[in-house]
């Protein structure tokens, strides 16, 4: 149940399972009055991405920039004197496909021109710190795909604002049937953007809390 009374500026939804335009027509009818709605259609059973952007925001222009079929959707928001690149992802759960996905994402962002800062959000299906972001803890464990993601993160100078403010805390966004937990769902911001707006608290929303 969606609460329209909440002051939501930007909402990212993954695993929409919208495979064709007719699948999301009813969805758009519900939300289009209050939100700009962007979709990347699902190319496989469990994919599909949707962004909702509040129409009341003071925005000059919105331009959809690129997508990776059902797994990534990006658009540029023109606000005053800067351009924000917003990227939502749903990385592959299968470890063998994850490095290629992050390499694709790296190339797509690098091919994009004229943006000031980046917001990267979604389900990464891997964690940066297996000791801190998984339970049970996995010491000396190499996360499949994390090297490719680290290249993207470092080259774009991205920061995890939650981990920036909570360097030692343990919080999880995914629970498996095997009683294991992980922080798969994360938000990254350009370091300059994070410093500029002094974000002191990032609330973690999850369907397991």
Steps between C-alpha positions, in 0.01 A plus 500: 500500500650832392451800732462814287521716815872419536732770373685285244717674242656199330398135526683208341323165446665181380368162383186662357446210256365745239578319174299713257336842493156363582640359827566845648206701362293453817804586714549823306134594540539486878824700524533729198310791654750543784813344348706483185521126429791326326523129418757253376308194386589155630687278256494201733260368761621690809621831361347838414568844650281804569581849626246745642603867512279751681346757263514770769880517491655813347654336197581662167517181294514120528672289235506121500862415423561125477379159613621143520192293426305462822811532718600864477326829429662844501383855442634851540323758716575864417474706820607866510867506399584130525399169343443191713543155345267254675570130443294212636624142475398143569825305466486131399460253782712248308861569592640417155298779333575773756849615383377552143200696626715740702739538205201587279379751758848655521510547122146641484572762767833593342326547164253741662594867475399821677422401857627638829429231759375141519240318704537122466237291678368146491561134573868424439466129585844518661654689791819700540587369845404132554606524865277799578223469241423130530380269774645251561820697440721391211864574570746486209208458256522654153159619383441415132471824304630728773828575319311626194272705723796642695652632176175682424467632855859624521511658154175688563606589856182360654428473873261278692333763725366244746841339549662845504287591804496151654844348437458206738126435524328187371172533316352270236253541214466140385422175679534158338312183582826364646491754786775714350482878467675757283499870406437454129293818451704818516524862396815670368555871443778703345739594781473870409121478509510331840733766640302785346166404654630367834284188517513391863242223502409248234205282590516143376166368378457127456230239460655289779471760780 
